[in-house]
Amino acid sequence: MKVLMFGWEFPPHISGGLGTACYGLTKGLSHISGTDIVFVVPKSFGDEDQNSVRLIGASEVEISEKLVNVEGFFKKIKLIEVGSNIVPYTDPEEYMKIVTAYAGKQVELINTQVKGKLKFTGKYGADLFQEIANYALVAIQIALENNFDVIHAHDWLTYPAGIAAHDISGKPLVVHVHATDFDRSGGNVNPSVYQIEKNGFEAADRIIAVSNLTRNTVIEKYGIAPEKVVTVYNAVEPISDEERLIAKRGINDKIVTFLGRITLQKGPEYFIEAAHRVLQRMDNVRFVMAGSGDMMRRMIRRAARLGITDKFHFTGFLRGDDVYQMFALSDVYVMPSISEPFGISPLEAMQSNVPVIISYQSGVSEILKHAIKVNFWDIDAMADAIYGLLNYPALSEFIRKYGKEEVDNLKWENSAIQVRQVYESVVSK
């Protein structure tokens, strides 16, 4: 089975969970005999792990003269317009630049006389929509030059590329939904992004959702037939001995951690309100908000107004060893997401022997048994759970011990088997 897979990022160059999930899944698929993956990203940097995939950077693909005359292609690509400021995984500075630059503008993105190599940054900046359009153009060239049995496109940024490769090759298309705009926007959906997502869902032969929560969104909000959408849960990469850090603390206080993008979707304000309630009941605890996002300044101001900044720390975005270092320092991990399609970070925390509190509004809550679950809006319940884990060692040890055993059995190899079955079902048609 030869797979042509389109993603937007690949470790170590990641800005969120999408690249981590793609990496884990491709490693899992590499353990299945007869599965070969060509993984395409907008820009490759040369230091990616290619033991499980053959990585192609779109910026290194030369567009041929014949490609610009592909009948019907440009008509479809012109549907991609700069009509959205919603960009996943961007930091607040980039977000504001995009808002300012694209306010009220509608532009055509494709120059049909293009030839040669196209420029990609591989980031989520001001040229994102231009890069999405160019990526779809390059996808046709890659589809013409490679032999494959199935196309697999991850998230809305790559759906136009997947559709383009599908149309030119006639090979079946599988799209993978890691999040929808309903999750990213808190329900205030942008019509342009919604249309790109809907086009991808309708063009796909099969849709993979990362949770039943996400599957229901695809069915109910986009009008997709239930039999077309299957759920395959994410997993987590095993932690190597080198990554099992033993951190030295400079303080005796307990540490409670939020780690993720500081955006509406992740519910950071509920974490701060719960922290305030806990600090009214105990003093020997500190709270850490690790990450960046468009709500960061607002959260800093809120912590200041509550008078808890002496017990509250903002680290900025963490990656690699810094993430494991943070978990090694933590006594409790909290993910209070308002709408979380899955959520890999609780699994990473559990691997590091950290008890976790997650919202019922997360896909990962569907599969975890040894995690404390609360509604994101129930600040009192969240505060009680934090207080209990910090002050009752037996409770903390129980959640820690059995949570670690549970997460160690969530392997990407098992997810990959289900994905391979999806491939086989569409290829056999």
C-alpha positions as CSV (number, residue, x, y, z in Angstrom):
1,M,0.0,0.0,0.0
2,K,1.6,3.3,-1.2
3,V,0.2,6.4,0.6
4,L,0.6,10.0,-0.6
5,M,0.1,12.0,2.6
6,F,-0.3,15.7,2.9
7,G,0.5,17.6,6.2
8,W,1.5,21.1,7.2
9,E,4.2,20.4,9.7
10,F,6.5,17.6,10.9
11,P,8.7,17.4,14.0
12,P,10.9,18.9,15.1
13,H,9.2,22.0,13.4
14,I,5.8,22.1,15.0
15,S,3.5,24.7,16.4
16,G,0.8,22.4,17.9
17,G,-0.6,18.9,18.2
18,L,-1.1,18.4,14.4
19,G,2.6,17.7,13.6
20,T,2.9,15.5,16.7
21,A,-0.1,13.4,15.6
22,C,1.2,13.1,12.1
23,Y,4.6,11.9,13.3
24,G,3.1,9.3,15.6
25,L,0.7,7.9,13.0
26,T,3.4,7.6,10.3
27,K,5.7,5.8,12.7
28,G,2.8,3.5,13.6
29,L,2.0,2.8,9.9
30,S,5.7,2.0,9.3
31,H,5.3,-1.1,11.5
32,I,2.7,-2.5,9.1
33,S,4.3,-4.6,6.4
34,G,3.8,-3.3,2.9
35,T,3.0,0.3,3.9
36,D,5.1,3.0,2.2
37,I,4.4,6.7,2.9
38,V,5.4,9.8,0.9
39,F,4.8,12.7,3.3
40,V,4.5,16.2,1.8
41,V,5.0,19.4,3.8
42,P,5.1,23.0,2.4
43,K,8.8,23.3,3.5
44,S,11.3,20.8,4.7
45,F,14.2,21.8,6.8
46,G,16.5,18.8,6.4
47,D,16.5,17.7,10.1
48,E,13.2,15.8,10.1
49,D,13.2,12.1,11.1
50,Q,12.6,10.2,7.8
51,N,12.9,6.7,9.1
52,S,9.2,6.1,8.7
53,V,8.5,8.3,5.6
54,R,10.0,9.8,2.5
55,L,9.6,13.5,3.1
56,I,9.0,15.9,0.2
57,G,9.1,19.7,0.7
58,A,6.7,21.4,-1.7
59,S,9.2,24.3,-2.1
60,E,11.6,21.8,-3.7
61,V,9.2,20.6,-6.4
62,E,9.5,22.2,-9.8
63,I,6.3,23.0,-11.6
64,S,6.4,21.9,-15.2
65,E,5.1,23.7,-18.2
66,K,2.3,21.2,-18.8
67,L,0.9,21.5,-15.3
68,V,-0.4,25.0,-15.8
69,N,-2.8,23.8,-18.5
70,V,-4.5,21.1,-16.5
71,E,-8.2,21.5,-17.5
72,G,-10.6,22.6,-14.7
73,F,-8.0,22.8,-12.0
74,F,-7.7,26.6,-11.6
75,K,-11.4,27.0,-11.5
76,K,-11.5,24.9,-8.3
77,I,-8.4,26.5,-6.8
78,K,-9.8,30.0,-7.2
79,L,-12.4,29.0,-4.5
80,I,-9.6,29.5,-2.0
81,E,-9.8,33.2,-1.1
82,V,-8.3,35.3,1.6
83,G,-11.5,35.5,3.6
84,S,-10.4,34.4,7.1
85,N,-8.1,35.5,9.9
86,I,-8.5,32.2,11.7
87,V,-5.1,30.6,11.6
88,P,-4.3,27.5,13.8
89,Y,-1.3,27.6,16.1
90,T,-0.3,31.2,15.4
91,D,1.0,33.5,18.0
92,P,-0.8,36.7,18.9
93,E,1.6,39.0,17.1
94,E,1.2,37.1,13.8
95,Y,-2.5,37.0,14.3
96,M,-2.8,40.7,14.6
97,K,-0.6,41.2,11.5
98,I,-2.9,38.9,9.5
99,V,-6.0,40.7,10.8
100,T,-4.6,44.1,9.7
101,A,-3.2,43.0,6.4
102,Y,-6.3,41.1,5.2
103,A,-9.2,43.2,6.6
104,G,-11.8,43.4,3.9
105,K,-9.7,42.0,1.1
106,Q,-10.5,39.4,-1.5
107,V,-7.7,38.4,-3.8
108,E,-7.2,35.8,-6.5
109,L,-4.3,33.6,-5.5
110,I,-3.2,31.6,-8.5
111,N,-1.1,32.9,-11.4
112,T,-1.8,30.5,-14.2
113,Q,1.5,31.3,-15.8
114,V,3.5,30.0,-12.9
115,K,6.5,27.8,-13.6
116,G,9.5,26.6,-11.6
117,K,9.7,26.3,-7.8
118,L,7.2,28.1,-5.6
119,K,8.2,29.7,-2.3
120,F,6.9,28.3,1.0
121,T,7.7,29.4,4.6
122,G,6.1,26.3,6.2
123,K,4.6,28.6,8.8
124,Y,1.2,30.1,9.7
125,G,2.0,33.7,8.8
126,A,0.5,36.4,6.6
127,D,1.0,34.4,3.4
128,L,-0.9,31.3,4.6
129,F,-3.6,31.4,2.1
130,Q,-1.2,32.0,-0.8
131,E,0.7,29.0,0.4
132,I,-2.4,26.8,0.7
133,A,-3.2,27.6,-3.0
134,N,0.4,27.0,-4.1
135,Y,0.4,23.8,-2.1
136,A,-2.6,22.5,-4.0
137,L,-0.8,23.4,-7.3
138,V,2.3,21.5,-6.2
139,A,0.1,18.6,-5.2
140,I,-0.8,18.0,-8.8
141,Q,2.8,17.9,-9.8
142,I,3.6,15.4,-7.0
143,A,0.6,13.3,-8.0
144,L,1.8,13.1,-11.6
145,E,5.3,12.1,-10.6
146,N,4.6,9.4,-8.0
147,N,2.9,6.1,-7.8
148,F,0.4,5.6,-5.0
149,D,-2.8,3.8,-4.0
150,V,-4.4,6.3,-1.7
151,I,-4.2,10.0,-0.7
152,H,-4.4,11.1,3.0
153,A,-4.8,14.8,3.8
154,H,-4.5,16.1,7.4
155,D,-6.7,19.0,8.4
156,W,-8.2,21.9,6.4
157,L,-4.9,23.4,5.3
158,T,-4.2,20.4,3.2
159,Y,-7.7,19.5,1.9
160,P,-7.3,21.6,-1.3
161,A,-4.0,19.7,-2.0
162,G,-5.7,16.4,-1.3
163,I,-8.6,17.3,-3.6
164,A,-6.2,18.4,-6.4
165,A,-4.2,15.1,-6.2
166,H,-7.4,13.2,-6.1
167,D,-8.8,14.9,-9.2
168,I,-5.7,14.5,-11.3
169,S,-5.0,10.9,-10.3
170,G,-8.4,9.4,-9.7
171,K,-7.1,7.7,-6.5
172,P,-9.2,7.6,-3.4
173,L,-9.0,10.4,-0.9
174,V,-9.0,10.1,2.9
175,V,-9.2,13.3,5.0
176,H,-8.2,13.3,8.6
177,V,-10.0,15.8,10.9
178,H,-7.9,16.8,13.9
179,A,-10.1,19.9,14.5
180,T,-12.8,21.9,12.8
181,D,-13.4,25.6,12.7
182,F,-16.2,25.1,15.3
183,D,-13.4,24.0,17.7
184,R,-11.0,26.7,16.9
185,S,-13.5,29.6,16.8
186,G,-15.6,28.6,19.8
187,G,-18.6,28.3,17.4
188,N,-18.1,31.7,15.7
189,V,-17.3,30.0,12.4
190,N,-15.7,31.8,9.5
191,P,-17.6,31.0,6.3
192,S,-14.5,30.7,4.1
193,V,-12.7,28.2,6.4
194,Y,-16.0,26.3,6.8
195,Q,-16.4,26.0,3.0
196,I,-12.8,24.7,2.6
197,E,-13.6,22.1,5.3
198,K,-16.9,21.1,3.7
199,N,-15.4,20.8,0.3
200,G,-12.8,18.4,1.7
201,F,-15.4,16.3,3.5
202,E,-17.6,16.1,0.4
203,A,-14.7,15.2,-1.9
204,A,-13.3,12.5,0.4
205,D,-14.1,8.8,0.0
206,R,-13.7,8.4,3.8
207,I,-13.2,10.8,6.7
208,I,-11.2,9.9,9.9
209,A,-12.2,11.9,13.0
210,V,-9.9,11.8,16.1
211,S,-12.9,11.4,18.5
212,N,-16.6,10.7,18.5
213,L,-17.0,14.4,19.5
214,T,-15.4,15.4,16.3
215,R,-17.2,12.8,14.3
216,N,-20.6,14.2,15.5
217,T,-19.5,17.7,14.5
218,V,-18.6,16.6,11.0
219,I,-22.0,14.8,10.6
220,E,-24.2,17.4,12.3
221,K,-22.5,20.7,11.3
222,Y,-21.4,19.8,7.8
223,G,-24.2,17.5,6.7
224,I,-22.0,14.5,6.0
225,A,-23.4,10.9,5.9
226,P,-22.6,9.0,9.2
227,E,-21.4,5.9,7.3
228,K,-18.7,8.0,5.7
229,V,-17.0,9.1,9.0
230,V,-15.0,6.8,11.2
231,T,-13.3,7.5,14.6
232,V,-9.7,6.6,15.1
233,Y,-8.3,7.9,18.4
234,N,-4.9,9.4,18.7
235,A,-2.1,7.9,20.9
236,V,1.2,9.0,22.3
237,E,4.8,8.3,21.6
238,P,6.7,6.3,24.3
239,I,9.1,8.5,26.3
240,S,12.7,7.4,26.0
241,D,14.9,7.1,29.1
242,E,16.7,10.3,28.1
243,E,13.4,12.1,28.1
244,R,12.4,10.9,31.6
245,L,13.8,13.9,33.3
246,I,14.1,14.2,37.1
247,A,13.7,17.9,37.7
248,K,15.2,19.7,40.7
249,R,12.9,22.3,42.3
250,G,14.1,25.5,43.8
251,I,10.9,25.7,45.8
252,N,8.8,23.5,48.1
253,D,5.5,24.5,46.7
254,K,3.2,22.2,44.7
255,I,3.0,23.0,41.0
256,V,-0.2,22.9,38.9
257,T,0.3,23.2,35.1
258,F,-1.7,24.3,32.1
259,L,0.2,23.5,28.9
260,G,-1.2,24.5,25.5
261,R,-2.2,27.4,23.2
262,I,-3.6,30.3,25.2
263,T,-6.7,30.6,23.1
264,L,-10.5,30.5,23.5
265,Q,-10.6,26.8,22.5
266,K,-8.3,25.8,25.4
267,G,-10.3,27.5,28.2
268,P,-7.3,29.3,29.9
269,E,-9.7,31.7,31.8
270,Y,-11.3,28.8,33.7
271,F,-7.8,27.6,34.8
272,I,-7.1,31.0,36.3
273,E,-10.4,31.3,38.1
274,A,-9.9,27.8,39.5
275,A,-6.4,28.7,40.6
276,H,-7.8,31.7,42.5
277,R,-10.2,29.5,44.4
278,V,-7.5,27.0,45.3
279,L,-5.2,29.8,46.5
280,Q,-8.0,30.9,48.9
281,R,-7.8,27.5,50.6
282,M,-4.0,26.8,50.5
283,D,-0.8,28.8,50.1
284,N,1.9,26.3,49.2
285,V,1.0,26.0,45.6
286,R,2.0,27.7,42.3
287,F,0.2,27.7,39.0
288,V,2.0,27.7,35.6
289,M,0.4,28.6,32.2
290,A,2.8,27.3,29.6
291,G,2.1,28.4,26.0
292,S,1.3,31.4,23.9
293,G,-1.7,32.7,22.0
294,D,-4.0,35.6,21.4
295,M,-5.5,35.5,24.9
296,M,-2.1,35.6,26.8
297,R,-2.2,39.3,27.7
298,R,-5.8,39.1,28.8
299,M,-4.9,36.2,31.1
300,I,-2.0,38.1,32.6
301,R,-4.2,41.0,33.3
302,R,-6.9,38.8,34.9
303,A,-4.3,37.1,37.2
304,A,-3.1,40.6,38.2
305,R,-6.7,41.7,39.0
306,L,-7.2,38.6,41.1
307,G,-4.0,39.4,43.0
308,I,-2.4,36.0,42.4
309,T,0.6,36.9,40.2
310,D,3.0,36.1,43.0
311,K,1.7,32.5,42.6
312,F,1.2,32.4,38.9
313,H,3.8,32.0,36.2
314,F,3.6,32.4,32.4
315,T,6.4,30.6,30.6
316,G,5.6,31.3,26.9
317,F,5.6,28.5,24.3
318,L,7.5,25.3,25.2
319,R,8.8,22.6,22.9
320,G,10.9,19.5,23.1
321,D,12.8,18.8,26.3
322,D,11.2,21.9,27.9
323,V,7.8,20.2,27.8
324,Y,9.1,17.1,29.6
325,Q,11.0,19.4,32.1
326,M,7.7,21.1,32.8
327,F,5.9,17.8,33.4
328,A,8.7,16.6,35.6
329,L,8.1,19.6,37.8
330,S,4.3,19.3,37.9
331,D,2.1,17.7,40.6
332,V,-1.1,18.2,38.6
333,Y,-1.9,18.8,34.9
334,V,-5.1,20.6,33.9
335,M,-6.7,20.7,30.5
336,P,-9.9,22.8,30.8
337,S,-10.7,22.9,27.0
338,I,-14.0,24.3,25.8
339,S,-13.9,22.2,22.7
340,E,-11.0,19.8,22.3
341,P,-11.2,17.3,19.4
342,F,-8.8,15.0,21.1
343,G,-5.9,16.4,23.3
344,I,-2.6,14.6,23.3
345,S,-1.0,16.7,26.1
346,P,-2.9,14.8,28.9
347,L,-1.4,11.6,27.6
348,E,2.1,13.1,27.7
349,A,1.5,14.2,31.3
350,M,0.3,10.8,32.3
351,Q,3.4,9.2,30.8
352,S,5.4,11.5,33.1
353,N,3.5,10.2,36.1
354,V,1.5,13.4,36.5
355,P,-2.2,13.0,37.5
356,V,-4.5,14.9,35.1
357,I,-7.8,16.8,35.2
358,I,-9.5,17.1,31.8
359,S,-12.8,18.6,30.6
360,Y,-15.7,16.4,29.5
361,Q,-15.6,18.6,26.4
362,S,-12.5,16.8,25.1
363,G,-12.2,13.8,22.8
364,V,-9.6,12.2,25.0
365,S,-12.2,12.0,27.9
366,E,-14.0,9.3,25.8
367,I,-11.1,6.9,26.3
368,L,-9.4,7.8,29.6
369,K,-10.7,6.1,32.8
370,H,-8.0,7.2,35.2
371,A,-8.3,11.0,34.9
372,I,-10.5,13.3,36.8
373,K,-13.2,14.8,34.5
374,V,-15.1,18.1,35.0
375,N,-17.1,20.4,32.8
376,F,-14.9,23.3,31.6
377,W,-17.2,25.9,33.0
378,D,-17.5,24.3,36.5
379,I,-14.7,26.2,38.2
380,D,-15.6,25.0,41.7
381,A,-15.4,21.3,40.6
382,M,-12.1,22.0,38.9
383,A,-10.7,23.7,42.0
384,D,-11.9,20.8,44.2
385,A,-10.2,18.3,42.0
386,I,-6.9,20.3,42.1
387,Y,-7.1,20.7,45.9
388,G,-7.9,17.0,46.3
389,L,-4.9,15.8,44.2
390,L,-2.6,18.2,46.0
391,N,-3.7,17.3,49.6
392,Y,-4.7,13.6,49.5
393,P,-1.7,11.5,48.6
394,A,-3.6,8.3,48.2
395,L,-5.9,9.9,45.6
396,S,-3.0,11.3,43.7
397,E,-1.0,8.1,43.8
398,F,-4.0,6.1,42.5
399,I,-4.6,8.4,39.6
400,R,-0.9,8.6,38.8
401,K,-0.3,4.8,39.0
402,Y,-3.2,3.5,37.0
403,G,-3.1,6.5,34.6
404,K,0.4,5.6,33.7
405,E,-0.5,2.0,33.0
406,E,-3.5,3.1,30.9
407,V,-1.6,5.5,28.7
408,D,1.2,3.0,28.1
409,N,-1.3,0.9,26.3
410,L,-2.4,3.7,24.0
411,K,0.0,3.0,21.1
412,W,0.2,4.5,17.7
413,E,0.6,1.0,16.2
414,N,-3.0,0.3,17.2
415,S,-4.3,3.5,15.7
416,A,-2.3,2.8,12.5
417,I,-4.0,-0.6,12.1
418,Q,-7.4,1.1,12.0
419,V,-6.1,3.7,9.5
420,R,-4.7,1.0,7.3
421,Q,-8.2,-0.7,7.4
422,V,-9.7,2.6,6.2
423,Y,-7.2,2.7,3.3
424,E,-8.1,-0.9,2.3
425,S,-11.8,-0.1,2.4
426,V,-11.5,2.8,-0.1
427,V,-8.9,1.1,-2.3
428,S,-11.0,-2.0,-2.7
429,K,-13.9,0.1,-4.2
